[in-house]
Amino acid sequence: MEIAILIWIICGIVAAIIGNQKGEGCAGFILGVVLGPIGILLALGSKGNRKQCPFCKEMIHREALVCPRCQREMPAPPTTPTPAK
């Protein structure tokens, strides 16, 4: 019984490490503890809170204004016009 609990905790730690690299460490830990090895797979498949740089295709933080790899400015998100009243 103790070995099963230890394996689930290890899965939580591994999923937390993977999630931390994607900006979702706590969610990765919870997935790993609750779902075990399946949680690790879900953490691996998660996109996290990152987006792809349109210039170099590197995964960067969603709030980044400049890509740390290619040093280019991110385009401004499109704004929706407010309807006139």
Residue pairs with C-beta under 8 A, 6 or more apart in sequence:
7 36
8 32
8 33
8 36
9 33
11 32
11 33
11 35
11 36
11 37
11 39
11 40
12 29
12 30
12 31
12 32
12 33
12 39
13 29
13 32
14 32
14 40
15 28
15 29
15 31
15 32
15 33
15 39
15 40
15 42
15 43
16 25
16 26
16 28
16 29
16 32
17 25
17 28
18 28
18 40
18 43
18 44
19 25
19 26
19 27
19 28
19 29
19 31
19 43
19 46
19 48
20 28
21 48
22 28
22 43
22 46
22 47
22 48
22 49
22 50
23 48
23 49
23 50
23 61
24 43
24 46
24 48
24 49
27 46
28 39
28 43
28 46
30 39
31 39
31 40
31 42
31 43
32 39
32 40
32 43
33 39
35 42
48 59
49 61
49 62
50 59
50 60
50 61
50 62
51 59
51 60
51 61
51 62
52 58
52 59
52 60
53 59
53 60
53 67
53 69
53 70
53 72
53 74
54 74
54 75
55 67
55 70
55 72
56 67
56 69
56 70
56 72
58 67
58 68
58 69
58 70
60 67
60 68
60 69
60 74
64 74
65 73
65 74
66 72
66 73
66 74
67 74
